[in-house]
Amino acid sequence: MPGFEMIGEEERAAVNEIFDDGGVLFRHGFDAFRKGGRFRVVEFERAVAQRIGARYGLALSSGTMTLKVALKILGIGPGDEVITQAFTFIATVEAIVDAGATPVVVNVDRTLNMDPVELEAKITPKTRAIMPVHMLGVAARMDEILAIARRRNLPVIEDNCESLGATYGGKSLGTLGDIGAFSFDFGKVITTGEGGLLATDNEEYYKLAQEYQDHGHENNPKFPRGRDTHRIHGFNCRMGELQGAVGMAQLKKLDYIVAQNRKHYAVLEEDLRSIGKLTFREVPAQCQSLCDALIFHVPKQELALEFAKRMSEKGIGTKNLPDAMEWHFAGYWDHIFKHFGMSKGQLWASVLPSYELLSRAVSVPIMVKYTPERIDHIASSIRQIASDLL
Ligand SMILES: *Cc1c(COP(=O)(O)O)cnc(C)c1O
């Protein structure tokens, strides 16, 4: 997720232009102060929507708020269950809990995303939405998940905060379900510092989301903003013009970022596969992944931890696994297990199959600016560690 690697003169120029154009930092109005008449957030959301092939894009303050807005506009709240997966960033579950609903976590399969078989088994009369997450650049098994959702008449919110640029069956992730959530925080594929985007083809969802993120404003063209009409209560999680401008500069670099990731990944993967002792994360056949992390498994957790330690000694970090598993695996979330309607022991027992896979995974970050020498160093270091440990 290397947008931060690409922060440069283009982003600086885009921000400076705002000040040259009158310095309007707010998404709406102030037309008289906008020399050039530009609305950066609107430009950014239209460009992202076009890039991913969604009818509507709505920029928001964060990916987490995007997930929460998605739940809100679907009318999800107390008494409802929302199904997501045991391996995700904690924000997915925070959004469900904050909406007042009960999170239900399904184990991940070898794709390290939602297991569709367990998904179907966990649907109850209280289930109101399915929230698959495309973790670390790879799609969940969307054919199976969408078929189940259709059969059960449940909306699908894709948490695609991590995988802008990846596709499934030729379509951008985040545009396969009813609503897609994207993040532009500082660790993501492209970054606006903080930011998110809700993508949908559904006009009513788009309108409701627009109203909810802006205190209920309908932006009724018949009235000035101060006399605007409203039909729902809202909130404020708007994106501002500074982020919109930076986002446009970053978006122009997305194709390059993805191409570099894929190039570096291919070289590293070929080398690591020839070691023969590692097993690799499965990628669904329909998925062209973002390739920003290369994940392999070793036989036991102790070996994964030792692997990461030795990589670190050679100046090579890991990405989420194992270094940040605490924030990405539901079994560790003692502080919110009560919201799952389970005891700590029950929650842990229910996610053991995910633990089995995740605890012995090593995730190698793929960066845009890797040189051939750097990739060589990573490959030969991993080869050496594998030969010492396995
Ligand atoms: C980053 C992330 C989020 C939250 O995005 P923010 O913009 O940081 O709020 C949600 N889900 C996943 C899977 C993420 O990786």
Ligand as a Chemical Component Dictionary entry (heavy atoms), coordinates in Angstrom:
data_LIG
# 
_chem_comp.id                   LIG 
_chem_comp.type                 NON-POLYMER 
_chem_comp.pdbx_formal_charge   0 
_chem_comp.three_letter_code    LIG 
# 
loop_
_chem_comp_atom.comp_id 
_chem_comp_atom.atom_id 
_chem_comp_atom.alt_atom_id 
_chem_comp_atom.type_symbol 
_chem_comp_atom.charge 
_chem_comp_atom.model_Cartn_x 
_chem_comp_atom.model_Cartn_y 
_chem_comp_atom.model_Cartn_z 
_chem_comp_atom.pdbx_ordinal 
LIG C1 C1 C 0 -7.526  0.919  6.480 1  
LIG C2 C2 C 0 -8.685  0.030  6.594 2  
LIG C3 C3 C 0 -9.923  0.483  7.023 3  
LIG C4 C4 C 0 -10.131 1.869  7.573 4  
LIG O1 O1 O 0 -9.739  2.908  6.790 5  
LIG P1 P1 P 0 -9.382  4.330  7.473 6  
LIG O2 O2 O 0 -9.394  5.255  6.303 7  
LIG O3 O3 O 0 -8.031  4.190  8.090 8  
LIG O4 O4 O 0 -10.430 4.638  8.446 9  
LIG C5 C5 C 0 -10.989 -0.389 7.018 10 
LIG N1 N1 N 0 -10.852 -1.657 6.621 11 
LIG C6 C6 C 0 -9.671  -2.141 6.218 12 
LIG C7 C7 C 0 -9.592  -3.569 5.771 13 
LIG C8 C8 C 0 -8.546  -1.331 6.210 14 
LIG O5 O5 O 0 -7.358  -1.836 5.845 15 
# 
loop_
_chem_comp_bond.comp_id 
_chem_comp_bond.atom_id_1 
_chem_comp_bond.atom_id_2 
_chem_comp_bond.value_order 
_chem_comp_bond.pdbx_ordinal 
LIG C1 C2 SING 1  
LIG C2 C3 SING 2  
LIG C2 C8 DOUB 3  
LIG C3 C4 SING 4  
LIG C3 C5 DOUB 5  
LIG C4 O1 SING 6  
LIG O1 P1 SING 7  
LIG P1 O2 DOUB 8  
LIG P1 O3 SING 9  
LIG P1 O4 SING 10 
LIG C5 N1 SING 11 
LIG N1 C6 DOUB 12 
LIG C6 C7 SING 13 
LIG C6 C8 SING 14 
LIG C8 O5 SING 15 
# 
